[in-house]
Amino acid sequence: MISVWKLVLSAVFFILGFGYLYRPDLIARLNSFLRDYLLNDSHIALERKKWGVFFLLIGFLLLYMGLNGMGRR
């Protein structure tokens, strides 16, 4: 399963690398979109408790899944 994630991340990095080399305008638009909508400071400040609880729940879920997977060997 971890090898699949490594392959997916490598594909994403290859796409980003080729994007920076051949189409920097697309990367600039993606960066401005992420900065304006996802990484906006006003959204982060207003929704910080919701995001904090969300990430804690995801962390606990992944921790449980990892520990449970280790016990099945």
MDTraj code that builds the backbone (N, CA, C; nanometers):
import mdtraj as md
import numpy as np

residues = "MET ILE SER VAL TRP LYS LEU VAL LEU SER ALA VAL PHE PHE ILE LEU GLY PHE GLY TYR LEU TYR ARG PRO ASP LEU ILE ALA ARG LEU ASN SER PHE LEU ARG ASP TYR LEU LEU ASN ASP SER HIS ILE ALA LEU GLU ARG LYS LYS TRP GLY VAL PHE PHE LEU LEU ILE GLY PHE LEU LEU LEU TYR MET GLY LEU ASN GLY MET GLY ARG ARG".split()
xyz = np.array([
    [0.0813, -0.1190, 0.0000],
    [0.0000, 0.0000, 0.0000],
    [0.0864, 0.1264, 0.0000],
    [0.1952, 0.1224, 0.0758],
    [0.2829, 0.2388, 0.0804],
    [0.3490, 0.2606, -0.0549],
    [0.3797, 0.1541, -0.1262],
    [0.4421, 0.1688, -0.2571],
    [0.3471, 0.2356, -0.3558],
    [0.2180, 0.2128, -0.3407],
    [0.1202, 0.2783, -0.4279],
    [0.1228, 0.4289, -0.4028],
    [0.1292, 0.4692, -0.2762],
    [0.1351, 0.6121, -0.2436],
    [0.2622, 0.6747, -0.2978],
    [0.3712, 0.6014, -0.2928],
    [0.4965, 0.6531, -0.3462],
    [0.4859, 0.6744, -0.4967],
    [0.4210, 0.5813, -0.5660],
    [0.4019, 0.5967, -0.7097],
    [0.3118, 0.7146, -0.7425],
    [0.2063, 0.7321, -0.6654],
    [0.1144, 0.8442, -0.6893],
    [0.1861, 0.9770, -0.6650],
    [0.2604, 0.9864, -0.5553],
    [0.3336, 1.1098, -0.5272],
    [0.4413, 1.1370, -0.6315],
    [0.5071, 1.0326, -0.6783],
    [0.6080, 1.0537, -0.7818],
    [0.5433, 1.1044, -0.9107],
    [0.4247, 1.0528, -0.9447],
    [0.3544, 1.1013, -1.0638],
    [0.3156, 1.2479, -1.0478],
    [0.2698, 1.2854, -0.9288],
    [0.2340, 1.4254, -0.9042],
    [0.3562, 1.5145, -0.9176],
    [0.4697, 1.4721, -0.8626],
    [0.5907, 1.5526, -0.8720],
    [0.6424, 1.5604, -1.0148],
    [0.6290, 1.4519, -1.0925],
    [0.6685, 1.4574, -1.2326],
    [0.5814, 1.5555, -1.3094],
    [0.4502, 1.5525, -1.2843],
    [0.3594, 1.6453, -1.3516],
    [0.3921, 1.7892, -1.3140],
    [0.4181, 1.8145, -1.1853],
    [0.4572, 1.9489, -1.1437],
    [0.5896, 1.9911, -1.2071],
    [0.6836, 1.8996, -1.2150],
    [0.8127, 1.9310, -1.2759],
    [0.7997, 1.9671, -1.4226],
    [0.7245, 1.8864, -1.4966],
    [0.7042, 1.9176, -1.6379],
    [0.6209, 2.0441, -1.6542],
    [0.5281, 2.0669, -1.5616],
    [0.4493, 2.1902, -1.5667],
    [0.5368, 2.3126, -1.5484],
    [0.6306, 2.3082, -1.4541],
    [0.7210, 2.4206, -1.4346],
    [0.8110, 2.4414, -1.5550],
    [0.8502, 2.3333, -1.6219],
    [0.9393, 2.3470, -1.7368],
    [0.8669, 2.3937, -1.8626],
    [0.7479, 2.3403, -1.8885],
    [0.6840, 2.3648, -2.0166],
    [0.5627, 2.4569, -2.0104],
    [0.4911, 2.4611, -1.8987],
    [0.3724, 2.5463, -1.8879],
    [0.3704, 2.6198, -1.7540],
    [0.4598, 2.7143, -1.7326],
    [0.4631, 2.7838, -1.6040],
    [0.3386, 2.8683, -1.5789],
    [0.2666, 2.9046, -1.6853],
    [0.1441, 2.9827, -1.6656],
    [0.0372, 2.9007, -1.5933],
    [0.0289, 2.7706, -1.6208],
    [-0.0668, 2.6855, -1.5505],
    [-0.0304, 2.6716, -1.4029],
    [0.0974, 2.6586, -1.3748],
    [0.1417, 2.6466, -1.2362],
    [0.1146, 2.7768, -1.1611],
    [0.1347, 2.8899, -1.2265],
    [0.1074, 3.0196, -1.1627],
    [-0.0415, 3.0345, -1.1332],
    [-0.1274, 2.9909, -1.2269],
    [-0.2725, 2.9976, -1.2026],
    [-0.3139, 2.9043, -1.0911],
    [-0.2568, 2.7847, -1.0855],
    [-0.2862, 2.6913, -0.9776],
    [-0.2423, 2.7486, -0.8433],
    [-0.1260, 2.8113, -0.8414],
    [-0.0767, 2.8718, -0.7191],
    [-0.1679, 2.9856, -0.6724],
    [-0.2115, 3.0697, -0.7636],
    [-0.2998, 3.1803, -0.7236],
    [-0.4354, 3.1281, -0.6780],
    [-0.4866, 3.0227, -0.7402],
    [-0.6133, 2.9632, -0.6966],
    [-0.6018, 2.9084, -0.5551],
    [-0.4961, 2.8326, -0.5298],
    [-0.4761, 2.7759, -0.3965],
    [-0.4583, 2.8848, -0.2919],
    [-0.3848, 2.9895, -0.3257],
    [-0.3614, 3.0986, -0.2312],
    [-0.4898, 3.1751, -0.2021],
    [-0.5736, 3.1959, -0.3042],
    [-0.6958, 3.2749, -0.2855],
    [-0.8061, 3.1977, -0.2158],
    [-0.8204, 3.0689, -0.2438],
    [-0.9358, 2.9954, -0.1934],
    [-0.9032, 2.8992, -0.0790],
    [-0.7990, 2.8220, -0.0908],
    [-0.7703, 2.7219, 0.0116],
    [-0.6825, 2.7740, 0.1235],
    [-0.5847, 2.8557, 0.0917],
    [-0.4885, 2.9008, 0.1908],
    [-0.5104, 3.0463, 0.2310],
    [-0.6334, 3.0901, 0.2205],
    [-0.6686, 3.2270, 0.2554],
    [-0.6634, 3.2430, 0.4078],
    [-0.5941, 3.3453, 0.4554],
    [-0.5780, 3.3645, 0.5990],
    [-0.7102, 3.3885, 0.6699],
    [-0.8033, 3.4565, 0.6057],
    [-0.9316, 3.4822, 0.6718],
    [-1.0106, 3.3529, 0.6897],
    [-1.0036, 3.2631, 0.5938],
    [-1.0717, 3.1345, 0.6085],
    [-1.0071, 3.0506, 0.7183],
    [-0.8758, 3.0536, 0.7217],
    [-0.8038, 2.9743, 0.8215],
    [-0.8334, 3.0268, 0.9618],
    [-0.8365, 3.1586, 0.9776],
    [-0.8613, 3.2166, 1.1094],
    [-1.0039, 3.1894, 1.1567],
    [-1.1012, 3.1942, 1.0663],
    [-1.2398, 3.1744, 1.1056],
    [-1.2740, 3.0285, 1.1288],
    [-1.2113, 2.9398, 1.0585],
    [-1.2468, 2.7982, 1.0636],
    [-1.1415, 2.7142, 1.1335],
    [-1.0554, 2.7720, 1.2153],
    [-0.9419, 2.6990, 1.2703],
    [-0.9842, 2.5864, 1.3630],
    [-1.0906, 2.6043, 1.4408],
    [-1.1335, 2.4987, 1.5322],
    [-1.1905, 2.3801, 1.4556],
    [-1.2674, 2.4077, 1.3516],
    [-1.3229, 2.2996, 1.2701],
    [-1.2117, 2.2208, 1.2012],
    [-1.1137, 2.2931, 1.1436],
    [-1.0029, 2.2260, 1.0770],
    [-0.9181, 2.1496, 1.1770],
    [-0.8992, 2.2054, 1.2949],
    [-0.8207, 2.1365, 1.3967],
    [-0.8839, 2.0058, 1.4381],
    [-1.0144, 2.0062, 1.4614],
    [-1.0849, 1.8830, 1.4991],
    [-1.0819, 1.7835, 1.3840],
    [-1.0993, 1.8328, 1.2626],
    [-1.0960, 1.7459, 1.1454],
    [-0.9616, 1.6737, 1.1345],
    [-0.8518, 1.7486, 1.1475],
    [-0.7200, 1.6875, 1.1347],
    [-0.6897, 1.5941, 1.2513],
    [-0.7372, 1.6258, 1.3699],
    [-0.7193, 1.5342, 1.4823],
    [-0.7931, 1.4033, 1.4594],
    [-0.9156, 1.4106, 1.4087],
    [-0.9917, 1.2886, 1.3805],
    [-0.9247, 1.2053, 1.2722],
    [-0.8774, 1.2699, 1.1675],
    [-0.8071, 1.1982, 1.0616],
    [-0.6792, 1.1347, 1.1174],
    [-0.6082, 1.2081, 1.2033],
    [-0.4864, 1.1544, 1.2631],
    [-0.5142, 1.0320, 1.3487],
    [-0.6186, 1.0388, 1.4315],
    [-0.6539, 0.9243, 1.5141],
    [-0.6988, 0.8057, 1.4290],
    [-0.7726, 0.8336, 1.3227],
    [-0.8172, 0.7267, 1.2338],
    [-0.6983, 0.6575, 1.1683],
    [-0.6037, 0.7369, 1.1177],
    [-0.4862, 0.6785, 1.0542],
    [-0.3993, 0.6041, 1.1552],
    [-0.3880, 0.6577, 1.2762],
    [-0.3125, 0.5888, 1.3806],
    [-0.3763, 0.4539, 1.4133],
    [-0.5079, 0.4514, 1.4276],
    [-0.5780, 0.3264, 1.4548],
    [-0.5594, 0.2267, 1.3409],
    [-0.5751, 0.2752, 1.2164],
    [-0.5597, 0.1855, 1.1021],
    [-0.4178, 0.1303, 1.0937],
    [-0.3186, 0.2148, 1.1225],
    [-0.1802, 0.1694, 1.1175],
    [-0.1503, 0.0676, 1.2249],
    [-0.1947, 0.0935, 1.3463],
    [-0.1694, -0.0017, 1.4547],
    [-0.2475, -0.1303, 1.4349],
    [-0.3687, -0.1190, 1.3844],
    [-0.4490, -0.2380, 1.3573],
    [-0.3869, -0.3210, 1.2453],
    [-0.3327, -0.2565, 1.1445],
    [-0.2675, -0.3281, 1.0355],
    [-0.1401, -0.3968, 1.0781],
    [-0.0701, -0.3395, 1.1739],
    [0.0528, -0.4022, 1.2224],
    [0.0240, -0.5275, 1.3024],
    [-0.0899, -0.5337, 1.3695],
    [-0.1238, -0.6501, 1.4502],
    [-0.1727, -0.7679, 1.3699],
    [-0.2057, -0.7505, 1.2445],
    [-0.2603, -0.8609, 1.1628],
    [-0.1548, -0.9423, 1.0936],
    [-0.0300, -0.9174, 1.1158],
    [0.0749, -0.9928, 1.0439],
    [0.1018, -1.1216, 1.1084],
])
top = md.Topology()
chain = top.add_chain()
for i, resn in enumerate(residues, 1):
    res = top.add_residue(resn, chain, resSeq=i)
    for name in ("N", "CA", "C"):
        top.add_atom(name, md.element.get_by_symbol(name[0]), res)
traj = md.Trajectory(xyz[None], top)
